[in-house]
Amino acid sequence: MVIGGVIAICIVLFVVGFLVPRFSHKPQREAQQGFHVFGRGASKAPGPLGRWLPKPFRTSARAAGKSASAGRRARSKAPL
């Protein structure tokens, strides 16, 4: 369920980055901020769990940033 949500966010950010590259930065920041909020909450766990639990959120934030960036790059290379 969570993986599907992350994939959906990445697809939406790619499409927004491709269609309106100038306005895609704000949705990208909001998605990454949401991932970081959950990651900060997960890092409060004691011991090694505090290091392991936030990793999926960091990875998801990185994926969201890369997909939005890829959409903007694809738009710049498109013959439109």
Residue pairs with C-beta under 8 A, 6 or more apart in sequence:
6 60
6 63
6 64
9 31
9 60
9 64
10 63
10 64
10 67
11 67
12 27
13 24
13 27
13 28
13 31
13 64
13 67
13 68
13 71
14 67
14 68
14 70
14 71
14 74
15 71
16 23
16 24
16 27
16 68
16 71
17 24
17 28
17 67
17 68
17 69
17 70
17 71
17 72
17 74
17 75
18 71
18 72
18 74
18 75
18 78
19 75
21 71
21 72
21 75
21 76
24 68
24 71
24 72
25 68
27 68
28 64
28 65
28 68
31 61
31 64
32 61
32 64
32 65
35 57
35 58
35 60
35 61
35 64
36 57
36 61
38 57
39 54
39 57
39 58
39 61
40 54
42 50
42 53
42 54
42 57
43 50
43 51
43 53
43 54
44 50
45 53
